[in-house]
Amino acid sequence: MNSVQQEIDERSNLTNSNKFELLLFRLGCDANGEHSELYGINVFKIREIVAMPEVTAVAGSQPHMLGVVNLRGQIISVMDLPSIVGVTPKTGLNIMLVTEFARTTQAFAVESVDEIVRLDWGQVLSAEGSNAGGMVTSIARLDGDVNNTRLAQVLDVETILRKMIPSEGKDVDPETIGPKLLLKPGTIILAADDSVVARSLIEQGLNAMGAPYVMTKSGKEAWDKLQHIADGCKAEGISIDDRVAMILTDLEMPEMDGFTLTRLVKQDARFAKIPVVIHSSLSGKTNEDHVRGVGADAYVAKFVAEDLAETIRKVLHK
């Protein structure tokens, strides 16, 4: 029991050192039957890994939806991840990954699971601008910054789910998001998220609230931007509070995660009073405890525009 608890504690404490654990798995080969690439998902998103059960097909479902399974009394949708990515498993769909994030539970069928690796977010680089079609947020250098390192593609599950299960209504409805946000003149919300879909939704929400913002793609980019703004404020002889009203950050991001960004902000006397809201698909009490531990002012799970707007208003009101 002690060893199990120690393992849980070690995994939880990774967030204090810009580290995380990545579950590596394979989906199959390309059209020529070659190149079975490695893919990865943050371990915090995995509820369990089980042998592929019998799946019940659902009439009229999307092409890449295998159907549903009854797992300990819960009906869970199962998606054919190799089909979504565009590869063919050699040995079939053998493993089911049950994931929990963004307030939902869903499962992905994969060919095989390799291992869990512990990485520094500095080993992970943004995949934006690659030909991944938006389904890959970043590339993990599994052996560090060395020649011929093994590479794993970190999947953007948010984008995949949006494609497979489109939203039935408006993602952001100006009629329900509430009144315009009144910020101090000249200030902005500094936002950070590595997902193309998430950035688009956040931008729609902030625009509907009438909130000026600067969007960045990682914790490091946000931190660098904050430093640049602070240098400008110093040159003008004004406070950083005259330029930045709030920081809104995701947790999982290449180079620097949201935990580290929040900790850097709160430990720097120049920025300590700037409110930080963490907006993440990594839901659950453990992550919310970590959020409080690094000094964030609030946590809100992705993505309900009204919840995000309400949280932003509450934090700024304080």
Sequence and secondary structure as in RCSB ss.txt:
>XXXX:A:sequence
MNSVQQEIDERSNLTNSNKFELLLFRLGCDANGEHSELYGINVFKIREIVAMPEVTAVAGSQPHMLGVVNLRGQI
ISVMDLPSIVGVTPKTGLNIMLVTEFARTTQAFAVESVDEIVRLDWGQVLSAEGSNAGGMVTSIARLDGDVNNTR
LAQVLDVETILRKMIPSEGKDVDPETIGPKLLLKPGTIILAADDSVVARSLIEQGLNAMGAPYVMTKSGKEAWDK
LQHIADGCKAEGISIDDRVAMILTDLEMPEMDGFTLTRLVKQDARFAKIPVVIHSSLSGKTNEDHVRGVGADAYV
AKFVAEDLAETIRKVLHK
>XXXX:A:secstr
 HHHHHHHHHHHHGGGTTEEEEEEEE  B TTS    EEEEEGGGEEEEEE    B  TT  TTEEEEEEETTEE
EEEEEHHHHHT B SS   EEEEEEETTEEEEEEESEEEEEEEEEGGGEEE TTSSSTTSEEEEEETT SSTT  
EEEEE HHHHHHHHS  SS SS TTTS S     TT EEEEE S HHHHHHHHHHHHHHT  EEEESSHHHHHHH
HHHHHHHHHHHT  GGGTEEEEEE S  SSS HHHHHHHHHHSTTTTTS EEEEES  SHHHHHHHHHTT SEEE
ETT HHHHHHHHHHHHH 
